Amino acid sequence: YVWNCDDGQTIRMRNLLRENAITIEMHEGGRKLPLVVSASGAKYSDGSLSFWTKGDTALLEREGSAPVNCRQDRFQSLLADARVRGVTFRGTGNEPGWTVEAGPGSRLEFVTNYGADRHTFDAATESAAGGARVYTATDGERSIKVAVTTEPCTDDMSGWAFDHRMVVEFGGQTYRGCATALR
């Protein structure tokens, strides 16, 4: 998870589910905070530093300092999660909402209809054609082609800027959107 705080810092948080703890990376380095009892939300503390999350908001508390409000950056959180999982490119588009993740390895995943339909290909090939990085895969009667080009792209709904364009051909349809290189 990526959190933007009112004091201008960005915090990267990672759940350590088996340990009932989190790690947070801040400008001064990383800290491991165990889960502690809270009235609501999830609170993590090592005694001198606490990070208390509730939905997409959090409160950062340092001993001897005023608490700082933080808000989750959902877009950056999705990219950070994909990066940790070994994804090379992550693309998104609208109407209907869709995402493509290339990687790790030869895996290609296309999720469409706002998450309702998921198509995973485990043996995608990668090539270069006409200035694009092209991923293709076939699984039985299903096939997909994903072309990624290095050119500015702006998401037509959110207004977010990207450094790549992505075109997906799947099921007789063409989907156009934007992408981010994660490696």
Buried (B, 14 or more C-beta within 10 A) or exposed (E): BBBBBEEEBBBBBBBBEEEEBBBBBBEEEEBEBBBBEBEEEBBBBEEEBBBBBEEEEBBBBEEEEEEBEBEBBEBBBBBBBBBEEEBBBBBBBBEEBBBBBBBEEBBBBBBBEEEEEEBEBEEBEBEEEEEBBBBBBEBEEEEBBBBBBEEEBEBEEEEEEBEBBBBBBBEEEEBEBBBBBBE
